[in-house]
Amino acid sequence: QVQVVESGGGLVQPGGSLRLSCAASGSIFSICTVAWHRQAPGKQRELVASITLRSNTNYADSVKGRFAASRDNAKNTAHLQMNSLKPEDTAVYYCKICSAWGQGTQVTVSS
């Protein structure tokens, strides 16, 4: 059974930074795109960023220039570096590898 685990969320002031991590068990990491999604209260889950096996990345317009996705295939881990955070970035952030979802990690941006 594949397990996906996110970490790194927390409370940060506007303009601050956080780095999320995503770790996966099993072999799927080496064959799958890693996608980061988020869901704010009362809103639908949305795709924030994705990174392919070859580290080609795509970002939602709302985070372009502020977020950066990366991956280390040798360590079965991926990261989402989030800079210049805004209150509207507040959400639960999820990592998805192929069809496997993590449990989510809360990011709160507030002064």
Secondary structure, DSSP 8 states (H G I E B T S, - for coil): ---EEEE--EEE-TT--EEEEEEE-SSGGGGS-EEEEEE-TTS--EEEEEE-TT--EEE-TTTTTTEEEEEEGGGTEEEEEE-S--GGG-EEEEEEETTEE---EEEEE--
